Amino acid sequence: MRARAALLQLYRLGVLLAVAWLIRAHHLRLRVEGDRPVRVEEVAGWFTNAAGLQLDLTARGGFHVLDKAGAELGYLIRTLPHADRTIGYCGITDTLVALDLNGRVLGFKIRHSEDTKTHVGDVMADRHFRKTFNQMTWDQVAGMDLKQAGVEGVSGATMTSLAVAEGIVHRFRVAQGELRPQPVRWGTRDIGLAAVLAFALWLSFAKAEGRERWRRWFQWLVIGYVGFLNGDLLAQSLFAGWAKSGIAWRMAPGLVLFAAAAVLVPWATRRPLYCQQLCPHGALQEVVTRFAPGRWRWTVPASLDRALRWLPGALLFGVLFVVMLPLDFDLASLEPFDAYVIRSAGVATILVAVVGLGAAMFVPKAYCKYGCPTGALLEFVRARGVEDKFGRRDWVAGLLLLAGLAMHWQHAAFFQLIFGTAV
Ligand code: SF4
């Protein structure tokens, strides 16, 4: 029994991590390949035996150039989309840079440009300019000051050529910045969140006597400090952003600690730490229910209750579609949590918050039960003791992972099916 429960918990955490990894890998691929996937023929000038390109999923985000036998010949990076703000005369330029096995630049070439065609032609015709970065290492390119280095650009196409050079330096710098260890910044906000988390842990694990009284005071602190003052609520938009771009543990260690505890404490101990103690919207719903007249209380019919309980899970599928395709949809508008940051809150998120709080006057924690994808996600990983069995949630989570895999491997087909156009 114990072994089965432990395996189930491993399965749940595994599914969660696999989905997060999938989103990360998918977005790295979209970022690196952009709208014009790099083809192996484009590198033939540098690597005559090149037979394939293998995407590098590290922070460098380029391609390993391989021969037929799979041996590495060199490395390739593309300046777009990272350098999409570097505009020359009238448009952006997409440049390929090749490096040899020692990490030294072999050369660069323009693969596509929205700049004036004649300027682009002038740039590529200038042999001297084309050798600007030759034999330089990654660090040397990233640390280069074009002005100091006397790079003046190509006569007659100065802006286009300088934009190409700047784009290359920027592209190397972005990856180097990601590779270089950055200090973790612990601010007062992070310390405050850690203190709130410590108190919530005490409330969750302390003996019952007197705990409820403390909890009611604590709820006001959570609503006021975590919610309205900091706006540090866990949400699908936050999780999706971290899955896509990496966890912001250097910039917001307090929030990362919060999120880690929200997932790992229920996973290991069965206690729904975040939903029970730390979520400002959960706390506010409880307050609204306490103040609402008892005669307003409504019991949801069993059939409606069963049907509505599918909604949070269905929303998780929706989130996955938005993230993987990717659709131009603001995930923050799906949940009420952004409404706590009043100055920047959108109409949709405020509407979801108000409707959820209104519903709490009739059905306690109605939004938590029938509308919250973040709550569903945290509930999915929560342990349920030695009697725990593989249930409906686990099947749905498995399906979610399969859907993610399908969208990753068959991205172009999905895109075509939904939008009717090629990626
Ligand atoms: S279910 Fe959602 S709204 Fe409710 S407490 Fe949990 S995270 Fe907050």
Residues whose N, C-alpha, C, O or C-beta is under 5 A from the ligand:
A	BS01	SF4	C275 C279 H281 G282 C368 C372 T374 G375
